[in-house]
Amino acid sequence: MKPEERTAAARALLDSPLFDRLMDELETSAINGCINAKFTDQEMRAAFAAEARAIRKFRGKLKFLTEQAKAEGTNAPA
């Protein structure tokens, strides 16, 4: 996949209301799981926290791809 195609795909995902809502729901679920895990279940709490961090990191990488393209002046069509 060419860099322009990756940028266009990232932009399409970020512009999709369904994708945004899905990521919000997944992140909220992971955070709630972390908060509501049993006090003694550190493994479960850590797993939910890692899931929330992974979702945020994924979103961040998509945003970085689109911002990088804007900074380089290679705005691919969406």
Long-range contacts (C-beta under 8 A, 24 or more apart in sequence): 3-69, 3-74, 4-69, 4-74, 4-76, 5-76, 6-65, 7-65, 7-66, 7-68, 7-69, 7-74, 7-75, 7-76, 8-76, 8-77, 8-78, 10-62, 10-65, 10-66, 11-66, 11-76, 11-78, 12-78, 13-62, 14-62, 14-63, 14-66, 15-78, 23-55, 23-58, 23-59, 26-51, 26-55, 27-52, 27-55, 27-56, 30-55
